[in-house]
Amino acid sequence: MEINLWNSLTRKKEKFEPIHEGKVGMYSCGPTVYQRASIGNFRSYIFSDLLRRCFEFNGYEVAQVVNITDVGHLTDDASEGEDKLEKSAREMEKSAWDIAAEYTELFKKDMERLNIETPIKMPKATDHIDEQIQFIEAIEKAGFAYTISDGVYFDTSKLSTYGDLAGQKLEDKEEGARVSRNAEKKNPTDFALWKFSRPEEHRQMEWQAPWGMGFPGWHIECSAMSEKYLDVPFDIHTGGIDHIPVHHTNEIAQTEAARGVNPAHYWMHNAFLLIDGGKMSKSLHNTYSVDDLVEKGFEPLALRYFFLGAHYRVQQNFTWEALEASQHAIENLRTMVRDWDKPGKPDVATMDAFITAVNDDLDMPKALAIVWEMTHNDTIPSEKKSATLVKCDEVLGLSLGDYIAKPIEVPESIKDLLRQRDRAREKKDFETSDKLRDEIFAQGFTVEDTAGGQVVHEAKP
């Protein structure tokens, strides 16, 4: 079936046409591993995972690469400030290498808990210094680089297409650019390809290059590693919309200068995640991690379900109430499918509607609504429902097939606690009722109060 995707480069929805028939090359900007990835970060990774699953559902072979930035990402996200890894190392009194290794492993752990498929490659910037140096040399040979006292820079004035992704030409970007803190730069938008180490820095991560001892700029790693593992051009590049004006604009510039082509045919970006209607920030103490959700009694897949409820190009507002609703929705689905028969053949009408929604620029809210409509359609036999849900879950990634035709076995001890809780609620003794709920949870079950009485679900950590 036809897949239509929004292309940030052309700012319109386009029919997907692969470079190589039956295959998709996909590069997704990964984490800078100086701290724990937040749930805001994971909106981007779940979006790219859904996109990958969409292609696989349509029969494509997907080669997805997600990079690990462990050097060169400066605190102002451009070419000034301090390297985020070095800064974190100083503050935490650990080595930059140890911090990068720790947060890389935590990132992989969170990916697994959120059912994000493992990429074919997760290359680290520090493992590809030679490739980055060679790429900078190609940019320099093409006449797009110059050297000043603190490093090697890209001359944005020499690239006529600079800023096309953001829809802003160089002269407009210069007028609106923040005041440059580096008076040696030819243009305010010029960015670092290689930064020189300053003796007073005592850097832990630095390498010898033709221009001097130092480290790569943030943007060059993606140009070098995407080329190495996917070749250029490849099909799709993904990331958050915050990458558009600087990181992705500069990444495109580098590859166009060195190789004469835009690195990707399609550029796709997800919108921001708001927290209680506002910005996520350390100062507000709301940069929640997956562990923070678990500590509050939620399972990671509740977050994945929550993200399915909004289109990736629309801002989404996270609240604890919304996450609780997502948790209940997953529990209700699991409870429902336990009473279904084992999978037979999928319902054709539901499958057609589902894939049409998914292929329409990942309209996951509509796709999820189609699934719910199917579950409540009494004219569809349960074996068809089971088969349909298993197929749809190949995209949704909620592991719902694990629960089909597997009724909950509630121990007699839990049944006794439920009876006690019923009596407490009849007497309006809600303090006792809550204590019994906590005791039930401690034994591996949750209770949902419905119009028809108490419904028991298995608790998932």
N, C-alpha and C positions, 0 to 999 in steps of 0.2 A: 504493500500500500504506500501511497505518497506521504512523505514526512515533510511538514512545513515548520520552519524555524525562524525566529527573529534574529536577524543579523545586525549587530550593533554597528558594523562598518557601513552598511547601506541604509541603516535605520528603517528597515521594512522586513516583513515576513517573506521568506523565500522557500521554494521547493528545494529540499536537500538533494544535491547531486554529488556523489562521492568521487574522489579523485581516482580511486581504484575500485572497480566493481566488487560489491559484496564486502568491502572493508572500510573501516573508519579509523583514521588516526586522530587522536584526541589528546590535547595537553591541558591540564588543569593546574593553575597556580596553587601551590601547596603552602604549608605553614612556615613562618619564621619561628624557629624553635628556641626562642629565648624565654618563653613562658607557656603556660597551659593554653591550648586552643579553647576558645570560648564557644558557647552555643551559637553566637553570631557567626563565627568562622565556619561552624558546621552547617549553617544554612547553605553556604557555597558548595561544600563537599557533598552534601546530600543532593543538591541540585545537579551537580555533575554526575553523581551516581545514578540518578533517575534518568538522565540523558543517555548515559551508557546503557542502562537496562532497556530503555526504549529502542535503541538501535539493535541490541541483542534480541529483543522480542520480535523485531522485524527481520531477523535472520542475518544481520551483519556480524562480521568478526571485528571486534573492537580492540584496538591497541591504545590503552589509556596510560599516560605518563603523568605522575604527580610529583613535582619537585619538593625537595626539602631545603629551605634556605637556612644555612647555618653560618653564613658570613656575608658581609657587605650590605646588609639592610640597615641604613642609617636612620637615626631617630626622627628626621623630618621627612622620611619616605622619598627623598630625592638625593641630593649630593652633599648635604651639609649635616652637621651634628655628629653624634657618636654612634659607632656600630652597636646595634641592639644586643648582640651576643656578648660583646666585650663589656658593655654597661651592666648587663645582668650578672656577668661573672664577677665584676667588682663589687656589686651590691650584695651578692649572695656568698661572696668569698669562696667561690668554687672556680674550677677551670672552665673556660668557654667550651672546651671539648666535652667535658662531663655534662654541662648544662644542655648542650645540643643533643647529646646521646639520650639523656633522661627524658626530655620533652618529645623527642622523636618517638621513643618507645611508648610514651603515654598517648601520643597522637594515634599511633597504630592500634593501641588498645581501644581507644574510643571509637575508631573507625569500625573495628570488629563488633563492638557493642551496639553500634547504630546500623549494623548490617550493610555497611558500605563495602562494595566489592573491592578486592585488592587489585591495584593497578599492575600492569605488566612490569613497570619500573617505577621506583621511587628514588631517583638519583639525588645525591647530596651535592651542593655547590662545592664543598671542600674536596670532593673526590674528582672534580672536573676543572681544576685550575688550568691545566694545560690546554684544554679545549677552549676555555674562555680567553686565554692569552692569544691563541691562534685566531679566534674570532675578532678580537680587538686589532690584531695585526692586519686582518683583511679589511676592516673598516678604515684603518690608517692608510693602507695602500690605495684604497678607493678615494682618498682625499677628504674624508669626513671627520678626521680626528686632529686634535692639537694638544700640545703639552704646556701646562703652566706649573707653578711652584708646588701645588698640592696634588697634581695628578694629570691623567690623560682624559680629555673631554671630547664629547661628540658635538660637532658644530651643526646645530639644528637649522641654521640659516641656509645651509647648502642642500637641504632636502625639501623640495617643493611640496611633497605630500605630508610633511610633518603636521600633526594635529588633525588629520582627516578623521580618525576614529572618534575624537571628541567633538568633531564638527566645528573646530576652531582653528583658523589659520594662524601662522606664526606671528604676524603683526598684531593680531587681536590678543594672542596669548601674552605677548610682550607688554601690551598696554595694561592688561589686567593682572600681570604676574606680581607676586609679592617682591619686595625689594631684595635684590640679590645680596647675599652676605659675602660674595666672592667677587671683588672688583676686577679680577683678572679674566673672568669669563667673558667671551665675546658677546654672548647673548644670555639674558636671564634664564631662558629655557634650556640652555646647554647643560648636559648632565655627565656625571663621571662614568668613565669606562674602567679606569684603574686609579685607585687612590694610593698615594705614597704614605708609608708609615712615618709618623713623626717620632723622633727619639724619645720625647717626653711621654708618649703613649704607653710604651712597654707592651705592645700588642702580643697576644698569645697566638693569633692567627695571621700569618703574613708569609709571603712567598717572593722569591726573586723573579723578576720579569725583565724584559728588554728595556723598560723605562725606569726601573728601579725597584727596590724592596717595597712591597705593599700588598694590597688586596683588591679583589674585583669589586666593581660597582654592583648594585643590586640587580639591575635589569639584564646585564650581560649573561648571567647564568641561564636564564630561560631561553634566550636566543641560541646559546651554545648547546644546551642539553636537549631542547626540542629538535634541533637539527640532527643531533647524534642518534636519537632514538626513534624519530619519526620521519626524518628527512624534511626538506622544505620544497614546496609548500605542503602542509598537511591539512586535514579537513577542518578541525574545530579547535578553538582555544576558548577556555572558560575561565571565569573568575568573578569576583564581586565588582559592582559598579564603581567602587572606589579606585579600582585599578585603571579605569579608562583614561583619566586626564594625564597621569604620569607614567605608571609602570608599563601598561600595555601600549601607550603611545610611544614610549621610548623603545620598547621591545620591537615594535614594528619598524621604527626608524633604523635600528641596528641591522636588522635582517635585510631591509630594503637597500641599505647602503652597502652591505657586504655581499649580498647575493642577488640583488636586483629584483626581489619579489617580496610581497607581503607573506609572512610565515604561515598564515592560516586563511582559508577561504571564508570561514564563518567565525565571527567573534560573538560569544554569548555571555551575558552578565546577569547575575541575580541582584535583586534590590536588597536594601539594608533590612536588618532585623531591629525593631524598636523594643525597648524594655519598658513596660508600663507607660507606653505612649511617648517615651523620651529616648535620648541617646544612651547607648551603653558606654560606660566609662569606669575606670578604676576609682576615680574620686567619688563616684556614686555607689561604689561597692556592688555593682550589678553586672560585672563581667562573669556571668555564671559559667561553670564548666559542667561537663556531664556528671562528674562526681558530686557537684552541688545538688543536682537533681536527684541523684540516688540517695543522698543523705536526707533529703526531704521525703523519701518514700516513693519516688517515681522510678519507673524503669526507663532505660535509654530509648526503647522503641516508642515510648509515648511522645518523645521529642520528634522522632521521625514522622509519626502520624500527624503531629501538630503541623509540621512543615508541608505535609500533603494538602493542608486545608487552604493554602493561598497560592496563587500563581507566582512563579519564581521572579517575574518582573514587577511584582507589586510589593510595596513595603508590608511587612507583617509585624504585628504587635504581640510580643510575648507577655503573658501574665501567668501567674501561678494558677489562676482559675481556669485559664484556657488549657494549660497543661493537664490539669485535673480532668477536664472534660475529655481530652485526648486519651488519657489513661483509662477512663471509664469506657470510652468507645472501643478501645482494643479489647478490654475485658469482656464487653458485651458480645463482640464478634467471636471471641474464643468460646464463650459459653454457648452461643448459638450453634456454632459449627460442630461442637461436640456431639450434638444430637442428630447430625446429618449422617446419611449413609456414605460409604466409601466412594471415592470419585468414579464417575462413569465417563460420559462424554460431555464436553462443555456446551452451554446454551449458546447457540450461534448468534442470536439477536443481541444478547448481552455482550458477547465478545466483540462483535462488529462495532457496537456503540463505544465500548471501552477503548479499543485501539484507535478509533477515529478521534476520540478525545485526547489520548496520549500523543498521537501523531500531529495534533494541531498545536504545535509549539508547547508541548508538555502541559496540557490543561489538566493538571492533576486534581483540582477541586471537582471538576466535572466527572473525571474518571472515577474518583472515590464515591461520588454521589450515585453513579451508575451501579457500582458494586453494592452499595447499601440498598438501592431499589431492587436489585436482584435477590438479595437475602430475604426481603419481605414479600416477594412475589410467590404466593402460594400455588400458582399454576405451574411453577417450575419444579420438577422432582428434585429431592434433596441430593441424589447422586449427580445430577447435572449442576446443581449449585456448588457442590464440593469441587467438581472438576473445573468449573468456571473460576471459582475463587483461587484455586491453586495456580491456574494460568495467569490470572490478574496479579497475583502476588509475586510473580516473576518480575513485575515492574514495581509494585508497591514496596516489596522488601520487608514485610511485617512478620514473616515466618508463620503465617496462619495455617499452613498445611500441617504443621506439627500437632494441631488440636482437633482436626477433623475426625469424627467417629471415635473419639476417645473421651467418654464421659468422666467427669470428675469423681474420684472416689473420696467421699468425705468420711473421715474416721468418726466413730461413735463419740469420741471425746469432743470433737468439734460440734457435732450435732447437739450434744448436751449443752455446750456453751451458747449455741444459737437459741436453744429453748430458754435458757436463763435470760438471754438478752431480750427475747420476745416478752417475757414476763416483766422485765425491768422497764421496757418501753411502754407496756400497757399501764404501768404505774407512774409513767412520766418521770422515772428515775434515770435521767439521762447521764448522770455522772457514772452510775454503775454500767449503763449501756456502753458508754465510751470505753470504760476499763475493759469490758468484755470484748469489745471490738479490737482493742490493742492486744489482748491475750490471744485472740483468734489469729491476728496478723503474725504474732510471734511464733505461732505454730504453722505458718506457711499458707494462710488463706486470708482473703479480704472479703468484706461484706458490703453489699450494695442494698440500700433500702429502696424498694420500689413499691408501687401501688399494690402489687400482688404479694408483697412480703419480702423477706430477706433473700437475696441471691448471693450465692457463694462463688468466689473466683479464687483460683490459685494465685498466690502472691509471687511476683517475679522480681528478683533483686536487680 
